[in-house]
């Protein structure tokens, strides 16, 4: 288990399968994905959406998700 793996898994609500360097891909929660465009490094705690939604650390992801959810409430 990598340093930030549990935090990302708990926040995203899914198990992640990182490679030996901690890199994994999943679907971006900010747009309708056909392919997994969200790359997460659970060793460093950094993420990036390759479709252009953003990038940063886990705290930026959490804050952005909160704002995203509030828009739809």
Beta strands, then each sheet from edge to edge (+ up, - down):
strand 1: 23-26
strand 2: 38-41
strand 3: 46-49
strand 4: 54-57
sheet 1: 1+ 2- 3+ 4-
end
